[in-house]
Amino acid sequence: GEQMPALNVFVRRNGKIYHFYNTELMFAPADPGQDMRHVDMIWPLWNLFDVTPEGRGTKWKPALSY
């Protein structure tokens, strides 16, 4: 399988629930040489490995198991 991370935000106003935001960039192609970044602000995993001495490399992707 693959991880399909997405972020949805819902708000309640006047007793009703509304879908306010979705990270739609998951379905858009990434720029050349770039990874998908639609949940970067809440997914620190990428940034964590970027600051390690070896870095995360250019082919690293999160796995379902290790």
PDB file of N, H, CA, C and O in Angstrom:
ATOM      1  N   GLY A   1       0.801  -1.182   0.000  1.00  0.00           N
ATOM      2  CA  GLY A   1       0.000   0.000   0.000  1.00  0.00           C
ATOM      3  C   GLY A   1       0.846   1.248   0.000  1.00  0.00           C
ATOM      4  O   GLY A   1       2.074   1.184   0.049  1.00  0.00           O
ATOM      5  N   GLU A   2       0.204   2.346  -0.053  1.00  0.00           N
ATOM      6  H   GLU A   2      -0.794   2.399  -0.093  1.00  0.00           H
ATOM      7  CA  GLU A   2       0.846   3.652  -0.012  1.00  0.00           C
ATOM      8  C   GLU A   2       0.167   4.529   1.016  1.00  0.00           C
ATOM      9  O   GLU A   2      -1.025   4.387   1.292  1.00  0.00           O
ATOM     10  N   GLN A   3       0.948   5.438   1.580  1.00  0.00           N
ATOM     11  H   GLN A   3       1.915   5.553   1.357  1.00  0.00           H
ATOM     12  CA  GLN A   3       0.353   6.446   2.438  1.00  0.00           C
ATOM     13  C   GLN A   3      -0.229   7.536   1.557  1.00  0.00           C
ATOM     14  O   GLN A   3       0.402   7.965   0.592  1.00  0.00           O
ATOM     15  N   MET A   4      -1.412   7.977   1.882  1.00  0.00           N
ATOM     16  H   MET A   4      -1.925   7.628   2.666  1.00  0.00           H
ATOM     17  CA  MET A   4      -2.067   9.054   1.142  1.00  0.00           C
ATOM     18  C   MET A   4      -2.439  10.146   2.140  1.00  0.00           C
ATOM     19  O   MET A   4      -3.612  10.300   2.480  1.00  0.00           O
ATOM     20  N   PRO A   5      -1.446  10.906   2.614  1.00  0.00           N
ATOM     21  CA  PRO A   5      -1.736  11.909   3.632  1.00  0.00           C
ATOM     22  C   PRO A   5      -2.550  13.066   3.082  1.00  0.00           C
ATOM     23  O   PRO A   5      -2.301  13.554   1.979  1.00  0.00           O
ATOM     24  N   ALA A   6      -3.499  13.484   3.847  1.00  0.00           N
ATOM     25  H   ALA A   6      -3.701  13.087   4.742  1.00  0.00           H
ATOM     26  CA  ALA A   6      -4.314  14.640   3.478  1.00  0.00           C
ATOM     27  C   ALA A   6      -4.730  15.341   4.764  1.00  0.00           C
ATOM     28  O   ALA A   6      -4.730  14.745   5.842  1.00  0.00           O
ATOM     29  N   LEU A   7      -5.072  16.574   4.636  1.00  0.00           N
ATOM     30  H   LEU A   7      -5.072  17.058   3.761  1.00  0.00           H
ATOM     31  CA  LEU A   7      -5.524  17.359   5.776  1.00  0.00           C
ATOM     32  C   LEU A   7      -6.874  17.956   5.431  1.00  0.00           C
ATOM     33  O   LEU A   7      -7.021  18.621   4.406  1.00  0.00           O
ATOM     34  N   ASN A   8      -7.850  17.726   6.275  1.00  0.00           N
ATOM     35  H   ASN A   8      -7.731  17.186   7.108  1.00  0.00           H
ATOM     36  CA  ASN A   8      -9.173  18.328   6.128  1.00  0.00           C
ATOM     37  C   ASN A   8      -9.464  19.145   7.372  1.00  0.00           C
ATOM     38  O   ASN A   8      -9.143  18.729   8.485  1.00  0.00           O
ATOM     39  N   VAL A   9     -10.064  20.292   7.187  1.00  0.00           N
ATOM     40  H   VAL A   9     -10.324  20.630   6.282  1.00  0.00           H
ATOM     41  CA  VAL A   9     -10.449  21.147   8.305  1.00  0.00           C
ATOM     42  C   VAL A   9     -11.950  21.385   8.217  1.00  0.00           C
ATOM     43  O   VAL A   9     -12.473  21.771   7.172  1.00  0.00           O
ATOM     44  N   PHE A  10     -12.630  21.148   9.330  1.00  0.00           N
ATOM     45  H   PHE A  10     -12.205  20.834  10.179  1.00  0.00           H
ATOM     46  CA  PHE A  10     -14.066  21.381   9.425  1.00  0.00           C
ATOM     47  C   PHE A  10     -14.305  22.452  10.477  1.00  0.00           C
ATOM     48  O   PHE A  10     -13.551  22.548  11.445  1.00  0.00           O
ATOM     49  N   VAL A  11     -15.325  23.243  10.303  1.00  0.00           N
ATOM     50  H   VAL A  11     -15.938  23.165   9.516  1.00  0.00           H
ATOM     51  CA  VAL A  11     -15.705  24.256  11.290  1.00  0.00           C
ATOM     52  C   VAL A  11     -17.186  24.108  11.612  1.00  0.00           C
ATOM     53  O   VAL A  11     -17.987  23.671  10.785  1.00  0.00           O
ATOM     54  N   ARG A  12     -17.523  24.487  12.841  1.00  0.00           N
ATOM     55  H   ARG A  12     -16.873  24.842  13.513  1.00  0.00           H
ATOM     56  CA  ARG A  12     -18.928  24.497  13.237  1.00  0.00           C
ATOM     57  C   ARG A  12     -19.348  25.949  13.391  1.00  0.00           C
ATOM     58  O   ARG A  12     -18.755  26.703  14.163  1.00  0.00           O
ATOM     59  N   ARG A  13     -20.362  26.325  12.658  1.00  0.00           N
ATOM     60  H   ARG A  13     -20.844  25.712  12.031  1.00  0.00           H
ATOM     61  CA  ARG A  13     -20.902  27.686  12.743  1.00  0.00           C
ATOM     62  C   ARG A  13     -22.413  27.605  12.827  1.00  0.00           C
ATOM     63  O   ARG A  13     -23.069  26.970  12.001  1.00  0.00           O
ATOM     64  N   ASN A  14     -22.942  28.251  13.825  1.00  0.00           N
ATOM     65  H   ASN A  14     -22.409  28.767  14.496  1.00  0.00           H
ATOM     66  CA  ASN A  14     -24.395  28.273  14.028  1.00  0.00           C
ATOM     67  C   ASN A  14     -24.992  26.870  14.050  1.00  0.00           C
ATOM     68  O   ASN A  14     -26.069  26.634  13.502  1.00  0.00           O
ATOM     69  N   GLY A  15     -24.277  25.935  14.693  1.00  0.00           N
ATOM     70  H   GLY A  15     -23.402  26.127  15.139  1.00  0.00           H
ATOM     71  CA  GLY A  15     -24.782  24.582  14.845  1.00  0.00           C
ATOM     72  C   GLY A  15     -24.640  23.694  13.622  1.00  0.00           C
ATOM     73  O   GLY A  15     -25.100  22.553  13.649  1.00  0.00           O
ATOM     74  N   LYS A  16     -24.024  24.172  12.557  1.00  0.00           N
ATOM     75  H   LYS A  16     -23.651  25.099  12.535  1.00  0.00           H
ATOM     76  CA  LYS A  16     -23.826  23.370  11.348  1.00  0.00           C
ATOM     77  C   LYS A  16     -22.333  23.139  11.124  1.00  0.00           C
ATOM     78  O   LYS A  16     -21.507  23.992  11.446  1.00  0.00           O
ATOM     79  N   ILE A  17     -22.001  21.972  10.566  1.00  0.00           N
ATOM     80  H   ILE A  17     -22.673  21.279  10.304  1.00  0.00           H
ATOM     81  CA  ILE A  17     -20.618  21.617  10.266  1.00  0.00           C
ATOM     82  C   ILE A  17     -20.340  21.906   8.793  1.00  0.00           C
ATOM     83  O   ILE A  17     -21.103  21.507   7.913  1.00  0.00           O
ATOM     84  N   TYR A  18     -19.236  22.606   8.543  1.00  0.00           N
ATOM     85  H   TYR A  18     -18.616  22.930   9.258  1.00  0.00           H
ATOM     86  CA  TYR A  18     -18.839  22.947   7.173  1.00  0.00           C
ATOM     87  C   TYR A  18     -17.431  22.424   6.894  1.00  0.00           C
ATOM     88  O   TYR A  18     -16.554  22.474   7.756  1.00  0.00           O
ATOM     89  N   HIS A  19     -17.234  21.925   5.686  1.00  0.00           N
ATOM     90  H   HIS A  19     -17.947  21.884   4.985  1.00  0.00           H
ATOM     91  CA  HIS A  19     -15.897  21.548   5.243  1.00  0.00           C
ATOM     92  C   HIS A  19     -15.207  22.833   4.810  1.00  0.00           C
ATOM     93  O   HIS A  19     -15.622  23.464   3.838  1.00  0.00           O
ATOM     94  N   PHE A  20     -14.156  23.225   5.525  1.00  0.00           N
ATOM     95  H   PHE A  20     -13.819  22.712   6.315  1.00  0.00           H
ATOM     96  CA  PHE A  20     -13.525  24.523   5.338  1.00  0.00           C
ATOM     97  C   PHE A  20     -12.292  24.457   4.444  1.00  0.00           C
ATOM     98  O   PHE A  20     -12.053  25.374   3.658  1.00  0.00           O
ATOM     99  N   TYR A  21     -11.492  23.369   4.553  1.00  0.00           N
ATOM    100  H   TYR A  21     -11.686  22.624   5.192  1.00  0.00           H
ATOM    101  CA  TYR A  21     -10.216  23.333   3.844  1.00  0.00           C
ATOM    102  C   TYR A  21      -9.797  21.892   3.594  1.00  0.00           C
ATOM    103  O   TYR A  21     -10.075  21.009   4.405  1.00  0.00           O
ATOM    104  N   ASN A  22      -9.132  21.659   2.473  1.00  0.00           N
ATOM    105  H   ASN A  22      -8.907  22.377   1.814  1.00  0.00           H
ATOM    106  CA  ASN A  22      -8.539  20.361   2.145  1.00  0.00           C
ATOM    107  C   ASN A  22      -7.232  20.602   1.420  1.00  0.00           C
ATOM    108  O   ASN A  22      -7.106  21.552   0.647  1.00  0.00           O
ATOM    109  N   THR A  23      -6.262  19.743   1.670  1.00  0.00           N
ATOM    110  H   THR A  23      -6.365  18.972   2.298  1.00  0.00           H
ATOM    111  CA  THR A  23      -4.972  19.864   0.988  1.00  0.00           C
ATOM    112  C   THR A  23      -5.073  19.240  -0.396  1.00  0.00           C
ATOM    113  O   THR A  23      -4.664  18.098  -0.601  1.00  0.00           O
ATOM    114  N   GLU A  24      -5.609  19.979  -1.325  1.00  0.00           N
ATOM    115  H   GLU A  24      -5.941  20.908  -1.158  1.00  0.00           H
ATOM    116  CA  GLU A  24      -5.845  19.470  -2.673  1.00  0.00           C
ATOM    117  C   GLU A  24      -4.565  19.254  -3.469  1.00  0.00           C
ATOM    118  O   GLU A  24      -4.585  18.561  -4.486  1.00  0.00           O
ATOM    119  N   LEU A  25      -3.453  19.833  -3.025  1.00  0.00           N
ATOM    120  H   LEU A  25      -3.437  20.395  -2.199  1.00  0.00           H
ATOM    121  CA  LEU A  25      -2.210  19.676  -3.775  1.00  0.00           C
ATOM    122  C   LEU A  25      -1.733  18.233  -3.829  1.00  0.00           C
ATOM    123  O   LEU A  25      -0.858  17.906  -4.630  1.00  0.00           O
ATOM    124  N   MET A  26      -2.293  17.361  -2.988  1.00  0.00           N
ATOM    125  H   MET A  26      -3.004  17.627  -2.337  1.00  0.00           H
ATOM    126  CA  MET A  26      -1.919  15.952  -3.040  1.00  0.00           C
ATOM    127  C   MET A  26      -2.223  15.363  -4.414  1.00  0.00           C
ATOM    128  O   MET A  26      -1.544  14.435  -4.854  1.00  0.00           O
ATOM    129  N   PHE A  27      -3.220  15.884  -5.080  1.00  0.00           N
ATOM    130  H   PHE A  27      -3.771  16.637  -4.723  1.00  0.00           H
ATOM    131  CA  PHE A  27      -3.630  15.340  -6.365  1.00  0.00           C
ATOM    132  C   PHE A  27      -3.002  16.069  -7.547  1.00  0.00           C
ATOM    133  O   PHE A  27      -3.246  15.709  -8.699  1.00  0.00           O
ATOM    134  N   ALA A  28      -2.200  17.083  -7.271  1.00  0.00           N
ATOM    135  H   ALA A  28      -2.002  17.374  -6.335  1.00  0.00           H
ATOM    136  CA  ALA A  28      -1.520  17.826  -8.338  1.00  0.00           C
ATOM    137  C   ALA A  28      -0.088  17.308  -8.458  1.00  0.00           C
ATOM    138  O   ALA A  28       0.507  16.916  -7.455  1.00  0.00           O
ATOM    139  N   PRO A  29       0.467  17.300  -9.652  1.00  0.00           N
ATOM    140  CA  PRO A  29       1.851  16.831  -9.794  1.00  0.00           C
ATOM    141  C   PRO A  29       2.819  17.774  -9.079  1.00  0.00           C
ATOM    142  O   PRO A  29       2.624  18.989  -9.066  1.00  0.00           O
ATOM    143  N   ALA A  30       3.864  17.193  -8.485  1.00  0.00           N
ATOM    144  H   ALA A  30       4.022  16.206  -8.496  1.00  0.00           H
ATOM    145  CA  ALA A  30       4.883  18.004  -7.821  1.00  0.00           C
ATOM    146  C   ALA A  30       5.744  18.695  -8.872  1.00  0.00           C
ATOM    147  O   ALA A  30       5.855  18.229 -10.006  1.00  0.00           O
ATOM    148  N   ASP A  31       6.346  19.802  -8.482  1.00  0.00           N
ATOM    149  H   ASP A  31       6.256  20.181  -7.561  1.00  0.00           H
ATOM    150  CA  ASP A  31       7.279  20.477  -9.376  1.00  0.00           C
ATOM    151  C   ASP A  31       8.484  19.574  -9.622  1.00  0.00           C
ATOM    152  O   ASP A  31       8.813  18.763  -8.756  1.00  0.00           O
ATOM    153  N   PRO A  32       9.144  19.683 -10.754  1.00  0.00           N
ATOM    154  CA  PRO A  32      10.315  18.842 -11.040  1.00  0.00           C
ATOM    155  C   PRO A  32      11.355  18.938  -9.918  1.00  0.00           C
ATOM    156  O   PRO A  32      11.733  20.032  -9.498  1.00  0.00           O
ATOM    157  N   GLY A  33      11.805  17.785  -9.448  1.00  0.00           N
ATOM    158  H   GLY A  33      11.498  16.896  -9.789  1.00  0.00           H
ATOM    159  CA  GLY A  33      12.802  17.733  -8.382  1.00  0.00           C
ATOM    160  C   GLY A  33      12.258  17.985  -6.994  1.00  0.00           C
ATOM    161  O   GLY A  33      13.034  18.058  -6.042  1.00  0.00           O
ATOM    162  N   GLN A  34      10.962  18.120  -6.845  1.00  0.00           N
ATOM    163  H   GLN A  34      10.331  18.061  -7.618  1.00  0.00           H
ATOM    164  CA  GLN A  34      10.357  18.400  -5.546  1.00  0.00           C
ATOM    165  C   GLN A  34       9.452  17.245  -5.125  1.00  0.00           C
ATOM    166  O   GLN A  34       8.932  16.510  -5.963  1.00  0.00           O
ATOM    167  N   ASP A  35       9.274  17.098  -3.810  1.00  0.00           N
ATOM    168  H   ASP A  35       9.697  17.695  -3.129  1.00  0.00           H
ATOM    169  CA  ASP A  35       8.327  16.134  -3.271  1.00  0.00           C
ATOM    170  C   ASP A  35       7.000  16.835  -3.036  1.00  0.00           C
ATOM    171  O   ASP A  35       6.931  18.064  -3.020  1.00  0.00           O
ATOM    172  N   MET A  36       5.941  16.041  -2.852  1.00  0.00           N
ATOM    173  H   MET A  36       5.997  15.043  -2.864  1.00  0.00           H
ATOM    174  CA  MET A  36       4.654  16.628  -2.484  1.00  0.00           C
ATOM    175  C   MET A  36       4.819  17.357  -1.156  1.00  0.00           C
ATOM    176  O   MET A  36       5.515  16.862  -0.270  1.00  0.00           O
ATOM    177  N   ARG A  37       4.204  18.505  -1.000  1.00  0.00           N
ATOM    178  H   ARG A  37       3.638  18.907  -1.720  1.00  0.00           H
ATOM    179  CA  ARG A  37       4.366  19.302   0.214  1.00  0.00           C
ATOM    180  C   ARG A  37       3.036  19.787   0.765  1.00  0.00           C
ATOM    181  O   ARG A  37       2.985  20.811   1.446  1.00  0.00           O
ATOM    182  N   HIS A  38       1.985  19.083   0.487  1.00  0.00           N
ATOM    183  H   HIS A  38       2.026  18.251  -0.066  1.00  0.00           H
ATOM    184  CA  HIS A  38       0.659  19.570   0.861  1.00  0.00           C
ATOM    185  C   HIS A  38       0.375  19.514   2.356  1.00  0.00           C
ATOM    186  O   HIS A  38      -0.533  20.199   2.825  1.00  0.00           O
ATOM    187  N   VAL A  39       1.118  18.724   3.118  1.00  0.00           N
ATOM    188  H   VAL A  39       1.857  18.167   2.738  1.00  0.00           H
ATOM    189  CA  VAL A  39       0.911  18.698   4.571  1.00  0.00           C
ATOM    190  C   VAL A  39       2.192  19.029   5.331  1.00  0.00           C
ATOM    191  O   VAL A  39       2.332  18.643   6.491  1.00  0.00           O
ATOM    192  N   ASP A  40       3.118  19.727   4.707  1.00  0.00           N
ATOM    193  H   ASP A  40       3.005  20.041   3.764  1.00  0.00           H
ATOM    194  CA  ASP A  40       4.387  20.058   5.356  1.00  0.00           C
ATOM    195  C   ASP A  40       4.215  20.747   6.695  1.00  0.00           C
ATOM    196  O   ASP A  40       4.960  20.459   7.632  1.00  0.00           O
ATOM    197  N   MET A  41       3.264  21.638   6.809  1.00  0.00           N
ATOM    198  H   MET A  41       2.659  21.872   6.048  1.00  0.00           H
ATOM    199  CA  MET A  41       3.153  22.416   8.042  1.00  0.00           C
ATOM    200  C   MET A  41       2.799  21.566   9.252  1.00  0.00           C
ATOM    201  O   MET A  41       3.065  21.979  10.380  1.00  0.00           O
ATOM    202  N   ILE A  42       2.211  20.397   9.057  1.00  0.00           N
ATOM    203  H   ILE A  42       1.995  20.061   8.140  1.00  0.00           H
ATOM    204  CA  ILE A  42       1.871  19.551  10.207  1.00  0.00           C
ATOM    205  C   ILE A  42       2.565  18.197  10.164  1.00  0.00           C
ATOM    206  O   ILE A  42       2.327  17.364  11.039  1.00  0.00           O
ATOM    207  N   TRP A  43       3.416  17.953   9.172  1.00  0.00           N
ATOM    208  H   TRP A  43       3.609  18.629   8.461  1.00  0.00           H
ATOM    209  CA  TRP A  43       4.099  16.668   9.034  1.00  0.00           C
ATOM    210  C   TRP A  43       5.596  16.910   9.148  1.00  0.00           C
ATOM    211  O   TRP A  43       6.277  17.003   8.126  1.00  0.00           O
ATOM    212  N   PRO A  44       6.136  17.015  10.381  1.00  0.00           N
ATOM    213  CA  PRO A  44       7.539  17.382  10.567  1.00  0.00           C
ATOM    214  C   PRO A  44       8.527  16.295  10.172  1.00  0.00           C
ATOM    215  O   PRO A  44       9.735  16.535  10.199  1.00  0.00           O
ATOM    216  N   LEU A  45       8.056  15.110   9.808  1.00  0.00           N
ATOM    217  H   LEU A  45       7.076  14.915   9.786  1.00  0.00           H
ATOM    218  CA  LEU A  45       8.950  14.007   9.471  1.00  0.00           C
ATOM    219  C   LEU A  45       9.970  14.394   8.408  1.00  0.00           C
ATOM    220  O   LEU A  45      11.155  14.092   8.546  1.00  0.00           O
ATOM    221  N   TRP A  46       9.521  15.057   7.353  1.00  0.00           N
ATOM    222  H   TRP A  46       8.559  15.302   7.240  1.00  0.00           H
ATOM    223  CA  TRP A  46      10.437  15.451   6.274  1.00  0.00           C
ATOM    224  C   TRP A  46      11.511  16.383   6.805  1.00  0.00           C
ATOM    225  O   TRP A  46      12.694  16.185   6.530  1.00  0.00           O
ATOM    226  N   ASN A  47      11.116  17.390   7.557  1.00  0.00           N
ATOM    227  H   ASN A  47      10.155  17.550   7.780  1.00  0.00           H
ATOM    228  CA  ASN A  47      12.075  18.357   8.077  1.00  0.00           C
ATOM    229  C   ASN A  47      13.049  17.719   9.053  1.00  0.00           C
ATOM    230  O   ASN A  47      14.220  18.096   9.090  1.00  0.00           O
ATOM    231  N   LEU A  48      12.587  16.762   9.842  1.00  0.00           N
ATOM    232  H   LEU A  48      11.635  16.455   9.812  1.00  0.00           H
ATOM    233  CA  LEU A  48      13.450  16.086  10.803  1.00  0.00           C
ATOM    234  C   LEU A  48      14.601  15.389  10.089  1.00  0.00           C
ATOM    235  O   LEU A  48      15.755  15.559  10.482  1.00  0.00           O
ATOM    236  N   PHE A  49      14.318  14.618   9.062  1.00  0.00           N
ATOM    237  H   PHE A  49      13.380  14.480   8.743  1.00  0.00           H
ATOM    238  CA  PHE A  49      15.374  13.907   8.346  1.00  0.00           C
ATOM    239  C   PHE A  49      16.236  14.843   7.504  1.00  0.00           C
ATOM    240  O   PHE A  49      17.391  14.524   7.225  1.00  0.00           O
ATOM    241  N   ASP A  50      15.710  15.966   7.105  1.00  0.00           N
ATOM    242  H   ASP A  50      14.771  16.226   7.332  1.00  0.00           H
ATOM    243  CA  ASP A  50      16.504  16.930   6.335  1.00  0.00           C
ATOM    244  C   ASP A  50      17.665  17.497   7.144  1.00  0.00           C
ATOM    245  O   ASP A  50      18.679  17.881   6.561  1.00  0.00           O
ATOM    246  N   VAL A  51      17.550  17.560   8.467  1.00  0.00           N
ATOM    247  H   VAL A  51      16.727  17.248   8.941  1.00  0.00           H
ATOM    248  CA  VAL A  51      18.612  18.143   9.283  1.00  0.00           C
ATOM    249  C   VAL A  51      19.549  17.110   9.891  1.00  0.00           C
ATOM    250  O   VAL A  51      20.427  17.481  10.671  1.00  0.00           O
ATOM    251  N   THR A  52      19.401  15.828   9.568  1.00  0.00           N
ATOM    252  H   THR A  52      18.688  15.526   8.934  1.00  0.00           H
ATOM    253  CA  THR A  52      20.345  14.821  10.040  1.00  0.00           C
ATOM    254  C   THR A  52      21.623  14.910   9.214  1.00  0.00           C
ATOM    255  O   THR A  52      21.589  15.401   8.085  1.00  0.00           O
ATOM    256  N   PRO A  53      22.768  14.437   9.762  1.00  0.00           N
ATOM    257  CA  PRO A  53      24.035  14.550   9.033  1.00  0.00           C
ATOM    258  C   PRO A  53      23.992  13.940   7.627  1.00  0.00           C
ATOM    259  O   PRO A  53      24.585  14.494   6.701  1.00  0.00           O
ATOM    260  N   GLU A  54      23.314  12.834   7.460  1.00  0.00           N
ATOM    261  H   GLU A  54      22.833  12.384   8.213  1.00  0.00           H
ATOM    262  CA  GLU A  54      23.243  12.190   6.145  1.00  0.00           C
ATOM    263  C   GLU A  54      22.096  12.725   5.292  1.00  0.00           C
ATOM    264  O   GLU A  54      22.027  12.439   4.097  1.00  0.00           O
ATOM    265  N   GLY A  55      21.206  13.493   5.893  1.00  0.00           N
ATOM    266  H   GLY A  55      21.263  13.726   6.864  1.00  0.00           H
ATOM    267  CA  GLY A  55      20.033  13.967   5.158  1.00  0.00           C
ATOM    268  C   GLY A  55      19.089  12.815   4.858  1.00  0.00           C
ATOM    269  O   GLY A  55      19.370  11.676   5.230  1.00  0.00           O
ATOM    270  N   ARG A  56      18.000  13.088   4.207  1.00  0.00           N
ATOM    271  H   ARG A  56      17.772  14.013   3.905  1.00  0.00           H
ATOM    272  CA  ARG A  56      17.062  12.007   3.885  1.00  0.00           C
ATOM    273  C   ARG A  56      17.309  11.432   2.509  1.00  0.00           C
ATOM    274  O   ARG A  56      16.731  10.404   2.156  1.00  0.00           O
ATOM    275  N   GLY A  57      18.154  12.073   1.727  1.00  0.00           N
ATOM    276  H   GLY A  57      18.623  12.908   2.014  1.00  0.00           H
ATOM    277  CA  GLY A  57      18.428  11.572   0.385  1.00  0.00           C
ATOM    278  C   GLY A  57      17.337  11.995  -0.585  1.00  0.00           C
ATOM    279  O   GLY A  57      16.336  12.592  -0.186  1.00  0.00           O
ATOM    280  N   THR A  58      17.531  11.689  -1.836  1.00  0.00           N
ATOM    281  H   THR A  58      18.343  11.204  -2.160  1.00  0.00           H
ATOM    282  CA  THR A  58      16.574  12.116  -2.858  1.00  0.00           C
ATOM    283  C   THR A  58      15.518  11.068  -3.148  1.00  0.00           C
ATOM    284  O   THR A  58      14.515  11.371  -3.794  1.00  0.00           O
ATOM    285  N   LYS A  59      15.720   9.834  -2.683  1.00  0.00           N
ATOM    286  H   LYS A  59      16.534   9.588  -2.158  1.00  0.00           H
ATOM    287  CA  LYS A  59      14.759   8.770  -2.993  1.00  0.00           C
ATOM    288  C   LYS A  59      14.014   8.279  -1.763  1.00  0.00           C
ATOM    289  O   LYS A  59      13.251   7.316  -1.855  1.00  0.00           O
ATOM    290  N   TRP A  60      14.215   8.915  -0.613  1.00  0.00           N
ATOM    291  H   TRP A  60      14.834   9.697  -0.538  1.00  0.00           H
ATOM    292  CA  TRP A  60      13.570   8.462   0.608  1.00  0.00           C
ATOM    293  C   TRP A  60      12.102   8.829   0.617  1.00  0.00           C
ATOM    294  O   TRP A  60      11.729   9.952   0.278  1.00  0.00           O
ATOM    295  N   LYS A  61      11.276   7.883   1.006  1.00  0.00           N
ATOM    296  H   LYS A  61      11.579   6.970   1.282  1.00  0.00           H
ATOM    297  CA  LYS A  61       9.838   8.106   1.196  1.00  0.00           C
ATOM    298  C   LYS A  61       9.428   7.369   2.468  1.00  0.00           C
ATOM    299  O   LYS A  61      10.006   6.327   2.775  1.00  0.00           O
ATOM    300  N   PRO A  62       8.454   7.875   3.213  1.00  0.00           N
ATOM    301  CA  PRO A  62       7.983   7.151   4.391  1.00  0.00           C
ATOM    302  C   PRO A  62       7.408   5.793   3.978  1.00  0.00           C
ATOM    303  O   PRO A  62       6.766   5.666   2.935  1.00  0.00           O
ATOM    304  N   ALA A  63       7.648   4.794   4.807  1.00  0.00           N
ATOM    305  H   ALA A  63       8.170   4.897   5.654  1.00  0.00           H
ATOM    306  CA  ALA A  63       7.151   3.445   4.529  1.00  0.00           C
ATOM    307  C   ALA A  63       6.039   3.089   5.513  1.00  0.00           C
ATOM    308  O   ALA A  63       5.931   3.683   6.586  1.00  0.00           O
ATOM    309  N   LEU A  64       5.226   2.125   5.138  1.00  0.00           N
ATOM    310  H   LEU A  64       5.314   1.643   4.266  1.00  0.00           H
ATOM    311  CA  LEU A  64       4.181   1.653   6.045  1.00  0.00           C
ATOM    312  C   LEU A  64       4.777   0.831   7.179  1.00  0.00           C
ATOM    313  O   LEU A  64       4.211   0.778   8.270  1.00  0.00           O
ATOM    314  N   SER A  65       5.927   0.184   6.928  1.00  0.00           N
ATOM    315  H   SER A  65       6.387   0.227   6.041  1.00  0.00           H
ATOM    316  CA  SER A  65       6.625  -0.558   7.979  1.00  0.00           C
ATOM    317  C   SER A  65       8.116  -0.561   7.661  1.00  0.00           C
ATOM    318  O   SER A  65       8.519  -0.369   6.513  1.00  0.00           O
ATOM    319  N   TYR A  66       8.929  -0.782   8.693  1.00  0.00           N
ATOM    320  H   TYR A  66       8.602  -0.938   9.625  1.00  0.00           H
ATOM    321  CA  TYR A  66      10.386  -0.806   8.529  1.00  0.00           C
ATOM    322  C   TYR A  66      10.935  -2.102   9.064  1.00  0.00           C
ATOM    323  O   TYR A  66      12.145  -2.324   9.022  1.00  0.00           O
TER     324      TYR A  66
END
